[in-house]
């Protein structure tokens, strides 16, 4: 190595440091995006199943409540008419 002076690398400027950092972050996201996407899909399906279950439960409860109101109405009519005995028929 006669006649050649050793080349020392120049220190990076702040913008170059930021560029290197962003490139490393991009590589990280490229590697892990598939795993993250699958977890997001599973989470979305779980939330969707919960919402559908809650909606179904609510609709079922309202239907049962309506049926109970109908039964209560019939019971009120029977009570207002009074019992059928030989004395009041």
PDB file of N, CA, C and O in Angstrom:
ATOM      1  N   UNK A   1       0.814  -1.169   0.000  1.00  0.00           N
ATOM      2  CA  UNK A   1       0.000   0.000   0.000  1.00  0.00           C
ATOM      3  C   UNK A   1       0.866   1.243   0.000  1.00  0.00           C
ATOM      4  O   UNK A   1       0.641   2.172   0.776  1.00  0.00           O
ATOM      5  N   UNK A   2       1.792   1.253  -0.820  1.00  0.00           N
ATOM      6  CA  UNK A   2       2.656   2.409  -0.893  1.00  0.00           C
ATOM      7  C   UNK A   2       1.998   3.509  -1.701  1.00  0.00           C
ATOM      8  O   UNK A   2       1.429   3.263  -2.765  1.00  0.00           O
ATOM      9  N   UNK A   3       2.079   4.691  -1.198  1.00  0.00           N
ATOM     10  CA  UNK A   3       1.588   5.838  -1.915  1.00  0.00           C
ATOM     11  C   UNK A   3       0.095   6.097  -1.716  1.00  0.00           C
ATOM     12  O   UNK A   3      -0.412   7.129  -2.155  1.00  0.00           O
ATOM     13  N   UNK A   4      -0.607   5.186  -1.070  1.00  0.00           N
ATOM     14  CA  UNK A   4      -2.036   5.406  -0.855  1.00  0.00           C
ATOM     15  C   UNK A   4      -2.261   5.793   0.591  1.00  0.00           C
ATOM     16  O   UNK A   4      -1.732   5.172   1.513  1.00  0.00           O
ATOM     17  N   UNK A   5      -3.037   6.805   0.762  1.00  0.00           N
ATOM     18  CA  UNK A   5      -3.379   7.200   2.129  1.00  0.00           C
ATOM     19  C   UNK A   5      -4.678   6.502   2.521  1.00  0.00           C
ATOM     20  O   UNK A   5      -5.572   6.353   1.687  1.00  0.00           O
ATOM     21  N   UNK A   6      -4.793   6.079   3.756  1.00  0.00           N
ATOM     22  CA  UNK A   6      -6.031   5.397   4.158  1.00  0.00           C
ATOM     23  C   UNK A   6      -7.211   6.363   4.082  1.00  0.00           C
ATOM     24  O   UNK A   6      -7.132   7.523   4.488  1.00  0.00           O
ATOM     25  N   UNK A   7      -8.284   5.842   3.554  1.00  0.00           N
ATOM     26  CA  UNK A   7      -9.494   6.647   3.382  1.00  0.00           C
ATOM     27  C   UNK A   7     -10.347   6.480   4.642  1.00  0.00           C
ATOM     28  O   UNK A   7     -10.740   5.370   5.004  1.00  0.00           O
ATOM     29  N   UNK A   8     -10.616   7.579   5.281  1.00  0.00           N
ATOM     30  CA  UNK A   8     -11.490   7.528   6.454  1.00  0.00           C
ATOM     31  C   UNK A   8     -12.881   7.961   5.994  1.00  0.00           C
ATOM     32  O   UNK A   8     -13.029   8.935   5.256  1.00  0.00           O
ATOM     33  N   UNK A   9     -13.887   7.230   6.439  1.00  0.00           N
ATOM     34  CA  UNK A   9     -15.239   7.603   6.003  1.00  0.00           C
ATOM     35  C   UNK A   9     -15.652   8.941   6.614  1.00  0.00           C
ATOM     36  O   UNK A   9     -15.345   9.240   7.767  1.00  0.00           O
ATOM     37  N   UNK A  10     -16.345   9.723   5.820  1.00  0.00           N
ATOM     38  CA  UNK A  10     -16.826  11.012   6.311  1.00  0.00           C
ATOM     39  C   UNK A  10     -17.978  10.759   7.274  1.00  0.00           C
ATOM     40  O   UNK A  10     -18.759   9.828   7.075  1.00  0.00           O
ATOM     41  N   UNK A  11     -18.090  11.571   8.308  1.00  0.00           N
ATOM     42  CA  UNK A  11     -19.244  11.402   9.203  1.00  0.00           C
ATOM     43  C   UNK A  11     -20.537  11.742   8.456  1.00  0.00           C
ATOM     44  O   UNK A  11     -20.582  12.633   7.608  1.00  0.00           O
ATOM     45  N   UNK A  12     -21.579  10.997   8.809  1.00  0.00           N
ATOM     46  CA  UNK A  12     -22.866  11.190   8.130  1.00  0.00           C
ATOM     47  C   UNK A  12     -23.548  12.464   8.615  1.00  0.00           C
ATOM     48  O   UNK A  12     -23.459  12.839   9.784  1.00  0.00           O
ATOM     49  N   UNK A  13     -24.225  13.107   7.688  1.00  0.00           N
ATOM     50  CA  UNK A  13     -25.005  14.290   8.050  1.00  0.00           C
ATOM     51  C   UNK A  13     -26.308  13.821   8.708  1.00  0.00           C
ATOM     52  O   UNK A  13     -26.695  12.664   8.547  1.00  0.00           O
ATOM     53  N   UNK A  14     -26.977  14.692   9.436  1.00  0.00           N
ATOM     54  CA  UNK A  14     -28.237  14.289  10.073  1.00  0.00           C
ATOM     55  C   UNK A  14     -29.279  13.761   9.080  1.00  0.00           C
ATOM     56  O   UNK A  14     -30.020  12.831   9.397  1.00  0.00           O
ATOM     57  N   UNK A  15     -29.335  14.345   7.898  1.00  0.00           N
ATOM     58  CA  UNK A  15     -30.304  13.859   6.902  1.00  0.00           C
ATOM     59  C   UNK A  15     -29.925  12.464   6.408  1.00  0.00           C
ATOM     60  O   UNK A  15     -30.804  11.641   6.151  1.00  0.00           O
ATOM     61  N   UNK A  16     -28.624  12.191   6.274  1.00  0.00           N
ATOM     62  CA  UNK A  16     -28.191  10.857   5.853  1.00  0.00           C
ATOM     63  C   UNK A  16     -28.479   9.835   6.954  1.00  0.00           C
ATOM     64  O   UNK A  16     -28.870   8.704   6.666  1.00  0.00           O
ATOM     65  N   UNK A  17     -28.288  10.230   8.206  1.00  0.00           N
ATOM     66  CA  UNK A  17     -28.597   9.339   9.327  1.00  0.00           C
ATOM     67  C   UNK A  17     -30.091   9.006   9.349  1.00  0.00           C
ATOM     68  O   UNK A  17     -30.477   7.864   9.598  1.00  0.00           O
ATOM     69  N   UNK A  18     -30.920  10.010   9.088  1.00  0.00           N
ATOM     70  CA  UNK A  18     -32.364   9.798   9.066  1.00  0.00           C
ATOM     71  C   UNK A  18     -32.749   8.865   7.911  1.00  0.00           C
ATOM     72  O   UNK A  18     -33.625   8.014   8.062  1.00  0.00           O
ATOM     73  N   UNK A  19     -32.094   9.031   6.764  1.00  0.00           N
ATOM     74  CA  UNK A  19     -32.362   8.181   5.614  1.00  0.00           C
ATOM     75  C   UNK A  19     -32.021   6.720   5.929  1.00  0.00           C
ATOM     76  O   UNK A  19     -32.794   5.818   5.605  1.00  0.00           O
ATOM     77  N   UNK A  20     -30.891   6.494   6.546  1.00  0.00           N
ATOM     78  CA  UNK A  20     -30.478   5.134   6.910  1.00  0.00           C
ATOM     79  C   UNK A  20     -31.474   4.538   7.899  1.00  0.00           C
ATOM     80  O   UNK A  20     -31.854   3.373   7.782  1.00  0.00           O
ATOM     81  N   UNK A  21     -31.891   5.336   8.865  1.00  0.00           N
ATOM     82  CA  UNK A  21     -32.854   4.872   9.863  1.00  0.00           C
ATOM     83  C   UNK A  21     -34.174   4.494   9.199  1.00  0.00           C
ATOM     84  O   UNK A  21     -34.754   3.458   9.523  1.00  0.00           O
ATOM     85  N   UNK A  22     -34.649   5.319   8.279  1.00  0.00           N
ATOM     86  CA  UNK A  22     -35.907   5.042   7.570  1.00  0.00           C
ATOM     87  C   UNK A  22     -35.801   3.782   6.716  1.00  0.00           C
ATOM     88  O   UNK A  22     -36.755   3.010   6.621  1.00  0.00           O
ATOM     89  N   UNK A  23     -34.645   3.577   6.097  1.00  0.00           N
ATOM     90  CA  UNK A  23     -34.454   2.375   5.280  1.00  0.00           C
ATOM     91  C   UNK A  23     -34.493   1.123   6.150  1.00  0.00           C
ATOM     92  O   UNK A  23     -35.057   0.105   5.750  1.00  0.00           O
ATOM     93  N   UNK A  24     -33.898   1.196   7.335  1.00  0.00           N
ATOM     94  CA  UNK A  24     -33.937   0.054   8.250  1.00  0.00           C
ATOM     95  C   UNK A  24     -35.365  -0.205   8.726  1.00  0.00           C
ATOM     96  O   UNK A  24     -35.786  -1.358   8.827  1.00  0.00           O
ATOM     97  N   UNK A  25     -36.101   0.846   9.013  1.00  0.00           N
ATOM     98  CA  UNK A  25     -37.500   0.685   9.435  1.00  0.00           C
ATOM     99  C   UNK A  25     -38.326   0.068   8.315  1.00  0.00           C
ATOM    100  O   UNK A  25     -39.173  -0.786   8.576  1.00  0.00           O
ATOM    101  N   UNK A  26     -38.095   0.485   7.072  1.00  0.00           N
ATOM    102  CA  UNK A  26     -38.820  -0.053   5.936  1.00  0.00           C
ATOM    103  C   UNK A  26     -38.550  -1.550   5.781  1.00  0.00           C
ATOM    104  O   UNK A  26     -39.477  -2.322   5.538  1.00  0.00           O
ATOM    105  N   UNK A  27     -37.318  -1.958   5.916  1.00  0.00           N
ATOM    106  CA  UNK A  27     -36.965  -3.373   5.832  1.00  0.00           C
ATOM    107  C   UNK A  27     -37.664  -4.163   6.940  1.00  0.00           C
ATOM    108  O   UNK A  27     -38.159  -5.266   6.707  1.00  0.00           O
ATOM    109  N   UNK A  28     -37.699  -3.597   8.132  1.00  0.00           N
ATOM    110  CA  UNK A  28     -38.362  -4.260   9.253  1.00  0.00           C
ATOM    111  C   UNK A  28     -39.847  -4.461   8.954  1.00  0.00           C
ATOM    112  O   UNK A  28     -40.378  -5.549   9.174  1.00  0.00           O
ATOM    113  N   UNK A  29     -40.519  -3.426   8.457  1.00  0.00           N
ATOM    114  CA  UNK A  29     -41.952  -3.521   8.166  1.00  0.00           C
ATOM    115  C   UNK A  29     -42.216  -4.502   7.029  1.00  0.00           C
ATOM    116  O   UNK A  29     -43.217  -5.217   7.053  1.00  0.00           O
ATOM    117  N   UNK A  30     -41.335  -4.545   6.039  1.00  0.00           N
ATOM    118  CA  UNK A  30     -41.508  -5.494   4.935  1.00  0.00           C
ATOM    119  C   UNK A  30     -41.437  -6.934   5.445  1.00  0.00           C
ATOM    120  O   UNK A  30     -42.187  -7.797   4.988  1.00  0.00           O
ATOM    121  N   UNK A  31     -40.537  -7.188   6.386  1.00  0.00           N
ATOM    122  CA  UNK A  31     -40.369  -8.544   6.920  1.00  0.00           C
ATOM    123  C   UNK A  31     -41.555  -8.950   7.793  1.00  0.00           C
ATOM    124  O   UNK A  31     -41.974 -10.107   7.759  1.00  0.00           O
ATOM    125  N   UNK A  32     -42.092  -8.032   8.562  1.00  0.00           N
ATOM    126  CA  UNK A  32     -43.097  -8.367   9.554  1.00  0.00           C
ATOM    127  C   UNK A  32     -44.533  -8.024   9.153  1.00  0.00           C
ATOM    128  O   UNK A  32     -45.455  -8.252   9.935  1.00  0.00           O
ATOM    129  N   UNK A  33     -44.737  -7.487   7.963  1.00  0.00           N
ATOM    130  CA  UNK A  33     -46.088  -7.047   7.579  1.00  0.00           C
ATOM    131  C   UNK A  33     -47.051  -8.217   7.409  1.00  0.00           C
ATOM    132  O   UNK A  33     -48.231  -8.079   7.733  1.00  0.00           O
ATOM    133  N   UNK A  34     -46.593  -9.358   6.914  1.00  0.00           N
ATOM    134  CA  UNK A  34     -47.476 -10.501   6.706  1.00  0.00           C
ATOM    135  C   UNK A  34     -47.999 -11.018   8.040  1.00  0.00           C
ATOM    136  O   UNK A  34     -49.186 -11.313   8.178  1.00  0.00           O
ATOM    137  N   UNK A  35     -47.116 -11.124   9.011  1.00  0.00           N
ATOM    138  CA  UNK A  35     -47.517 -11.592  10.346  1.00  0.00           C
ATOM    139  C   UNK A  35     -48.484 -10.605  10.985  1.00  0.00           C
ATOM    140  O   UNK A  35     -49.468 -11.002  11.608  1.00  0.00           O
ATOM    141  N   UNK A  36     -48.201  -9.334  10.829  1.00  0.00           N
ATOM    142  CA  UNK A  36     -49.057  -8.298  11.407  1.00  0.00           C
ATOM    143  C   UNK A  36     -50.427  -8.292  10.735  1.00  0.00           C
ATOM    144  O   UNK A  36     -51.445  -8.123  11.406  1.00  0.00           O
ATOM    145  N   UNK A  37     -50.459  -8.471   9.435  1.00  0.00           N
ATOM    146  CA  UNK A  37     -51.721  -8.495   8.699  1.00  0.00           C
ATOM    147  C   UNK A  37     -52.585  -9.669   9.149  1.00  0.00           C
ATOM    148  O   UNK A  37     -53.795  -9.513   9.316  1.00  0.00           O
ATOM    149  N   UNK A  38     -51.985 -10.836   9.345  1.00  0.00           N
ATOM    150  CA  UNK A  38     -52.767 -12.000   9.775  1.00  0.00           C
ATOM    151  C   UNK A  38     -53.323 -11.785  11.182  1.00  0.00           C
ATOM    152  O   UNK A  38     -54.453 -12.180  11.468  1.00  0.00           O
ATOM    153  N   UNK A  39     -52.546 -11.167  12.052  1.00  0.00           N
ATOM    154  CA  UNK A  39     -53.064 -10.867  13.397  1.00  0.00           C
ATOM    155  C   UNK A  39     -54.203  -9.865  13.329  1.00  0.00           C
ATOM    156  O   UNK A  39     -55.173  -9.980  14.079  1.00  0.00           O
ATOM    157  N   UNK A  40     -54.102  -8.890  12.445  1.00  0.00           N
ATOM    158  CA  UNK A  40     -55.174  -7.908  12.287  1.00  0.00           C
ATOM    159  C   UNK A  40     -56.451  -8.554  11.761  1.00  0.00           C
ATOM    160  O   UNK A  40     -57.550  -8.198  12.188  1.00  0.00           O
ATOM    161  N   UNK A  41     -56.310  -9.500  10.837  1.00  0.00           N
ATOM    162  CA  UNK A  41     -57.482 -10.194  10.306  1.00  0.00           C
ATOM    163  C   UNK A  41     -58.150 -11.005  11.413  1.00  0.00           C
ATOM    164  O   UNK A  41     -59.375 -10.990  11.539  1.00  0.00           O
ATOM    165  N   UNK A  42     -57.365 -11.705  12.205  1.00  0.00           N
ATOM    166  CA  UNK A  42     -57.926 -12.499  13.305  1.00  0.00           C
ATOM    167  C   UNK A  42     -58.628 -11.589  14.310  1.00  0.00           C
ATOM    168  O   UNK A  42     -59.720 -11.912  14.779  1.00  0.00           O
ATOM    169  N   UNK A  43     -58.021 -10.473  14.638  1.00  0.00           N
ATOM    170  CA  UNK A  43     -58.644  -9.533  15.569  1.00  0.00           C
ATOM    171  C   UNK A  43     -59.941  -8.974  14.987  1.00  0.00           C
ATOM    172  O   UNK A  43     -60.935  -8.856  15.703  1.00  0.00           O
ATOM    173  N   UNK A  44     -59.943  -8.634  13.717  1.00  0.00           N
ATOM    174  CA  UNK A  44     -61.149  -8.126  13.068  1.00  0.00           C
ATOM    175  C   UNK A  44     -62.273  -9.148  13.063  1.00  0.00           C
ATOM    176  O   UNK A  44     -63.430  -8.805  13.308  1.00  0.00           O
ATOM    177  N   UNK A  45     -61.938 -10.400  12.785  1.00  0.00           N
ATOM    178  CA  UNK A  45     -62.957 -11.452  12.796  1.00  0.00           C
ATOM    179  C   UNK A  45     -63.514 -11.665  14.200  1.00  0.00           C
ATOM    180  O   UNK A  45     -64.713 -11.891  14.364  1.00  0.00           O
ATOM    181  N   UNK A  46     -62.656 -11.595  15.208  1.00  0.00           N
ATOM    182  CA  UNK A  46     -63.121 -11.764  16.587  1.00  0.00           C
ATOM    183  C   UNK A  46     -64.059 -10.625  16.986  1.00  0.00           C
ATOM    184  O   UNK A  46     -65.096 -10.862  17.605  1.00  0.00           O
ATOM    185  N   UNK A  47     -63.703  -9.408  16.639  1.00  0.00           N
ATOM    186  CA  UNK A  47     -64.569  -8.262  16.955  1.00  0.00           C
ATOM    187  C   UNK A  47     -65.884  -8.379  16.190  1.00  0.00           C
ATOM    188  O   UNK A  47     -66.948  -8.115  16.750  1.00  0.00           O
ATOM    189  N   UNK A  48     -65.824  -8.771  14.921  1.00  0.00           N
ATOM    190  CA  UNK A  48     -67.037  -8.952  14.121  1.00  0.00           C
ATOM    191  C   UNK A  48     -67.949 -10.023  14.700  1.00  0.00           C
ATOM    192  O   UNK A  48     -69.168  -9.851  14.738  1.00  0.00           O
ATOM    193  N   UNK A  49     -67.360 -11.133  15.153  1.00  0.00           N
ATOM    194  CA  UNK A  49     -68.159 -12.202  15.762  1.00  0.00           C
ATOM    195  C   UNK A  49     -68.820 -11.714  17.047  1.00  0.00           C
ATOM    196  O   UNK A  49     -69.972 -12.048  17.321  1.00  0.00           O
ATOM    197  N   UNK A  50     -68.103 -10.937  17.821  1.00  0.00           N
ATOM    198  CA  UNK A  50     -68.675 -10.380  19.056  1.00  0.00           C
ATOM    199  C   UNK A  50     -69.850  -9.465  18.738  1.00  0.00           C
ATOM    200  O   UNK A  50     -70.889  -9.540  19.395  1.00  0.00           O
ATOM    201  N   UNK A  51     -69.696  -8.610  17.745  1.00  0.00           N
ATOM    202  CA  UNK A  51     -70.762  -7.669  17.380  1.00  0.00           C
ATOM    203  C   UNK A  51     -71.998  -8.422  16.875  1.00  0.00           C
ATOM    204  O   UNK A  51     -73.122  -8.097  17.256  1.00  0.00           O
ATOM    205  N   UNK A  52     -71.790  -9.420  16.025  1.00  0.00           N
ATOM    206  CA  UNK A  52     -72.911 -10.197  15.502  1.00  0.00           C
ATOM    207  C   UNK A  52     -73.606 -10.946  16.641  1.00  0.00           C
ATOM    208  O   UNK A  52     -74.835 -11.002  16.682  1.00  0.00           O
ATOM    209  N   UNK A  53     -72.842 -11.515  17.554  1.00  0.00           N
ATOM    210  CA  UNK A  53     -73.428 -12.215  18.698  1.00  0.00           C
ATOM    211  C   UNK A  53     -74.229 -11.279  19.585  1.00  0.00           C
ATOM    212  O   UNK A  53     -75.329 -11.617  20.023  1.00  0.00           O
ATOM    213  N   UNK A  54     -73.684 -10.116  19.845  1.00  0.00           N
ATOM    214  CA  UNK A  54     -74.383  -9.138  20.684  1.00  0.00           C
ATOM    215  C   UNK A  54     -75.658  -8.658  20.000  1.00  0.00           C
ATOM    216  O   UNK A  54     -76.688  -8.511  20.658  1.00  0.00           O
ATOM    217  N   UNK A  55     -75.608  -8.415  18.713  1.00  0.00           N
ATOM    218  CA  UNK A  55     -76.790  -7.989  17.965  1.00  0.00           C
ATOM    219  C   UNK A  55     -77.859  -9.086  17.989  1.00  0.00           C
ATOM    220  O   UNK A  55     -79.039  -8.812  18.208  1.00  0.00           O
ATOM    221  N   UNK A  56     -77.430 -10.331  17.761  1.00  0.00           N
ATOM    222  CA  UNK A  56     -78.380 -11.448  17.768  1.00  0.00           C
ATOM    223  C   UNK A  56     -79.021 -11.612  19.134  1.00  0.00           C
ATOM    224  O   UNK A  56     -80.230 -11.819  19.237  1.00  0.00           O
ATOM    225  N   UNK A  57     -78.223 -11.522  20.172  1.00  0.00           N
ATOM    226  CA  UNK A  57     -78.748 -11.635  21.532  1.00  0.00           C
ATOM    227  C   UNK A  57     -79.768 -10.535  21.811  1.00  0.00           C
ATOM    228  O   UNK A  57     -80.808 -10.794  22.417  1.00  0.00           O
ATOM    229  N   UNK A  58     -79.482  -9.322  21.378  1.00  0.00           N
ATOM    230  CA  UNK A  58     -80.393  -8.192  21.600  1.00  0.00           C
ATOM    231  C   UNK A  58     -81.711  -8.405  20.870  1.00  0.00           C
ATOM    232  O   UNK A  58     -82.777  -8.178  21.442  1.00  0.00           O
ATOM    233  N   UNK A  59     -81.650  -8.835  19.618  1.00  0.00           N
ATOM    234  CA  UNK A  59     -82.863  -9.075  18.841  1.00  0.00           C
ATOM    235  C   UNK A  59     -83.682 -10.189  19.485  1.00  0.00           C
ATOM    236  O   UNK A  59     -84.904 -10.079  19.586  1.00  0.00           O
ATOM    237  N   UNK A  60     -83.024 -11.254  19.920  1.00  0.00           N
ATOM    238  CA  UNK A  60     -83.715 -12.371  20.566  1.00  0.00           C
ATOM    239  C   UNK A  60     -84.384 -11.910  21.854  1.00  0.00           C
ATOM    240  O   UNK A  60     -85.511 -12.313  22.142  1.00  0.00           O
ATOM    241  N   UNK A  61     -83.711 -11.077  22.628  1.00  0.00           N
ATOM    242  CA  UNK A  61     -84.286 -10.578  23.882  1.00  0.00           C
ATOM    243  C   UNK A  61     -85.519  -9.719  23.616  1.00  0.00           C
ATOM    244  O   UNK A  61     -86.508  -9.818  24.341  1.00  0.00           O
ATOM    245  N   UNK A  62     -85.469  -8.889  22.596  1.00  0.00           N
ATOM    246  CA  UNK A  62     -86.606  -8.031  22.276  1.00  0.00           C
ATOM    247  C   UNK A  62     -87.786  -8.885  21.824  1.00  0.00           C
ATOM    248  O   UNK A  62     -88.924  -8.600  22.197  1.00  0.00           O
ATOM    249  N   UNK A  63     -87.542  -9.918  21.033  1.00  0.00           N
ATOM    250  CA  UNK A  63     -88.619 -10.801  20.588  1.00  0.00           C
ATOM    251  C   UNK A  63     -89.260 -11.506  21.779  1.00  0.00           C
ATOM    252  O   UNK A  63     -90.483 -11.620  21.851  1.00  0.00           O
ATOM    253  N   UNK A  64     -88.430 -11.982  22.720  1.00  0.00           N
ATOM    254  CA  UNK A  64     -88.969 -12.652  23.903  1.00  0.00           C
ATOM    255  C   UNK A  64     -89.764 -11.664  24.742  1.00  0.00           C
ATOM    256  O   UNK A  64     -90.793 -12.023  25.315  1.00  0.00           O
ATOM    257  N   UNK A  65     -89.304 -10.446  24.817  1.00  0.00           N
ATOM    258  CA  UNK A  65     -90.011  -9.431  25.589  1.00  0.00           C
ATOM    259  C   UNK A  65     -91.375  -9.150  24.962  1.00  0.00           C
ATOM    260  O   UNK A  65     -92.359  -8.955  25.675  1.00  0.00           O
ATOM    261  N   UNK A  66     -91.434  -9.128  23.636  1.00  0.00           N
ATOM    262  CA  UNK A  66     -92.702  -8.900  22.940  1.00  0.00           C
ATOM    263  C   UNK A  66     -93.656 -10.058  23.208  1.00  0.00           C
ATOM    264  O   UNK A  66     -94.848  -9.848  23.432  1.00  0.00           O
ATOM    265  N   UNK A  67     -93.135 -11.268  23.185  1.00  0.00           N
ATOM    266  CA  UNK A  67     -93.959 -12.439  23.475  1.00  0.00           C
ATOM    267  C   UNK A  67     -94.478 -12.364  24.909  1.00  0.00           C
ATOM    268  O   UNK A  67     -95.640 -12.682  25.163  1.00  0.00           O
ATOM    269  N   UNK A  68     -93.627 -11.947  25.846  1.00  0.00           N
ATOM    270  CA  UNK A  68     -94.054 -11.826  27.236  1.00  0.00           C
ATOM    271  C   UNK A  68     -95.126 -10.744  27.372  1.00  0.00           C
ATOM    272  O   UNK A  68     -96.053 -10.906  28.166  1.00  0.00           O
ATOM    273  N   UNK A  69     -95.026  -9.647  26.619  1.00  0.00           N
ATOM    274  CA  UNK A  69     -96.052  -8.599  26.645  1.00  0.00           C
ATOM    275  C   UNK A  69     -97.384  -9.154  26.150  1.00  0.00           C
ATOM    276  O   UNK A  69     -98.435  -8.844  26.712  1.00  0.00           O
ATOM    277  N   UNK A  70     -97.343  -9.984  25.087  1.00  0.00           N
ATOM    278  CA  UNK A  70     -98.562 -10.604  24.569  1.00  0.00           C
ATOM    279  C   UNK A  70     -99.184 -11.524  25.615  1.00  0.00           C
ATOM    280  O   UNK A  70    -100.396 -11.511  25.830  1.00  0.00           O
ATOM    281  N   UNK A  71     -98.340 -12.318  26.258  1.00  0.00           N
ATOM    282  CA  UNK A  71     -98.835 -13.231  27.297  1.00  0.00           C
ATOM    283  C   UNK A  71     -99.395 -12.429  28.463  1.00  0.00           C
ATOM    284  O   UNK A  71    -100.440 -12.781  29.010  1.00  0.00           O
ATOM    285  N   UNK A  72     -98.710 -11.351  28.851  1.00  0.00           N
ATOM    286  CA  UNK A  72     -99.201 -10.503  29.938  1.00  0.00           C
ATOM    287  C   UNK A  72    -100.545  -9.885  29.579  1.00  0.00           C
ATOM    288  O   UNK A  72    -101.429  -9.783  30.430  1.00  0.00           O
ATOM    289  N   UNK A  73    -100.706  -9.473  28.328  1.00  0.00           N
ATOM    290  CA  UNK A  73    -101.978  -8.903  27.885  1.00  0.00           C
ATOM    291  C   UNK A  73    -103.107  -9.921  27.982  1.00  0.00           C
ATOM    292  O   UNK A  73    -104.208  -9.596  28.427  1.00  0.00           O
ATOM    293  N   UNK A  74    -102.829 -11.155  27.565  1.00  0.00           N
ATOM    294  CA  UNK A  74    -103.830 -12.211  27.665  1.00  0.00           C
ATOM    295  C   UNK A  74    -104.161 -12.504  29.126  1.00  0.00           C
ATOM    296  O   UNK A  74    -105.319 -12.741  29.471  1.00  0.00           O
ATOM    297  N   UNK A  75    -103.139 -12.487  29.981  1.00  0.00           N
ATOM    298  CA  UNK A  75    -103.368 -12.748  31.402  1.00  0.00           C
ATOM    299  C   UNK A  75    -104.212 -11.632  32.021  1.00  0.00           C
ATOM    300  O   UNK A  75    -105.070 -11.914  32.859  1.00  0.00           O
ATOM    301  N   UNK A  76    -103.994 -10.388  31.635  1.00  0.00           N
ATOM    302  CA  UNK A  76    -104.795  -9.278  32.158  1.00  0.00           C
ATOM    303  C   UNK A  76    -106.265  -9.430  31.773  1.00  0.00           C
ATOM    304  O   UNK A  76    -107.165  -9.165  32.570  1.00  0.00           O
ATOM    305  N   UNK A  77    -106.482  -9.862  30.540  1.00  0.00           N
ATOM    306  CA  UNK A  77    -107.868 -10.058  30.088  1.00  0.00           C
ATOM    307  C   UNK A  77    -108.544 -11.141  30.922  1.00  0.00           C
ATOM    308  O   UNK A  77    -109.694 -10.985  31.334  1.00  0.00           O
ATOM    309  N   UNK A  78    -107.845 -12.218  31.166  1.00  0.00           N
ATOM    310  CA  UNK A  78    -108.401 -13.317  31.961  1.00  0.00           C
ATOM    311  C   UNK A  78    -108.675 -12.850  33.375  1.00  0.00           C
ATOM    312  O   UNK A  78    -109.712 -13.193  33.943  1.00  0.00           O
ATOM    313  N   UNK A  79    -107.768 -12.072  33.963  1.00  0.00           N
ATOM    314  CA  UNK A  79    -107.945 -11.585  35.325  1.00  0.00           C
ATOM    315  C   UNK A  79    -109.115 -10.618  35.396  1.00  0.00           C
ATOM    316  O   UNK A  79    -109.883 -10.660  36.357  1.00  0.00           O
ATOM    317  N   UNK A  80    -109.272  -9.746  34.401  1.00  0.00           N
ATOM    318  CA  UNK A  80    -110.365  -8.769  34.412  1.00  0.00           C
ATOM    319  C   UNK A  80    -111.725  -9.452  34.268  1.00  0.00           C
ATOM    320  O   UNK A  80    -112.716  -9.013  34.851  1.00  0.00           O
ATOM    321  N   UNK A  81    -111.755 -10.505  33.503  1.00  0.00           N
ATOM    322  CA  UNK A  81    -113.014 -11.236  33.364  1.00  0.00           C
ATOM    323  C   UNK A  81    -113.358 -11.945  34.664  1.00  0.00           C
ATOM    324  O   UNK A  81    -114.528 -12.188  34.963  1.00  0.00           O
ATOM    325  N   UNK A  82    -112.341 -12.270  35.420  1.00  0.00           N
ATOM    326  CA  UNK A  82    -112.547 -12.968  36.672  1.00  0.00           C
ATOM    327  C   UNK A  82    -112.654 -14.456  36.472  1.00  0.00           C
ATOM    328  O   UNK A  82    -112.776 -14.946  35.350  1.00  0.00           O
ATOM    329  N   UNK A  83    -112.606 -15.166  37.578  1.00  0.00           N
ATOM    330  CA  UNK A  83    -112.678 -16.626  37.466  1.00  0.00           C
ATOM    331  C   UNK A  83    -114.078 -17.066  37.053  1.00  0.00           C
ATOM    332  O   UNK A  83    -115.067 -16.408  37.377  1.00  0.00           O
ATOM    333  N   UNK A  84    -114.150 -18.145  36.359  1.00  0.00           N
ATOM    334  CA  UNK A  84    -115.434 -18.695  35.946  1.00  0.00           C
ATOM    335  C   UNK A  84    -115.896 -19.710  36.991  1.00  0.00           C
ATOM    336  O   UNK A  84    -115.392 -20.830  37.089  1.00  0.00           O
ATOM    337  N   UNK A  85    -116.827 -19.280  37.720  1.00  0.00           N
ATOM    338  CA  UNK A  85    -117.428 -20.178  38.712  1.00  0.00           C
ATOM    339  C   UNK A  85    -118.920 -20.250  38.430  1.00  0.00           C
ATOM    340  O   UNK A  85    -119.439 -19.491  37.611  1.00  0.00           O
ATOM    341  N   UNK A  86    -119.574 -21.110  39.070  1.00  0.00           N
ATOM    342  CA  UNK A  86    -121.008 -21.251  38.867  1.00  0.00           C
ATOM    343  C   UNK A  86    -121.778 -20.037  39.348  1.00  0.00           C
ATOM    344  O   UNK A  86    -122.871 -19.766  38.850  1.00  0.00           O
ATOM    345  N   UNK A  87    -121.232 -19.297  40.309  1.00  0.00           N
ATOM    346  CA  UNK A  87    -121.945 -18.170  40.877  1.00  0.00           C
ATOM    347  C   UNK A  87    -121.940 -16.961  39.965  1.00  0.00           C
ATOM    348  O   UNK A  87    -122.905 -16.197  39.972  1.00  0.00           O
ATOM    349  N   UNK A  88    -120.865 -16.750  39.160  1.00  0.00           N
ATOM    350  CA  UNK A  88    -120.790 -15.529  38.341  1.00  0.00           C
ATOM    351  C   UNK A  88    -120.820 -15.812  36.848  1.00  0.00           C
ATOM    352  O   UNK A  88    -120.447 -14.928  36.077  1.00  0.00           O
ATOM    353  N   UNK A  89    -121.224 -16.945  36.405  1.00  0.00           N
ATOM    354  CA  UNK A  89    -121.229 -17.221  34.983  1.00  0.00           C
ATOM    355  C   UNK A  89    -122.453 -16.660  34.323  1.00  0.00           C
ATOM    356  O   UNK A  89    -122.622 -16.802  33.112  1.00  0.00           O
TER     357      UNK A  89
END
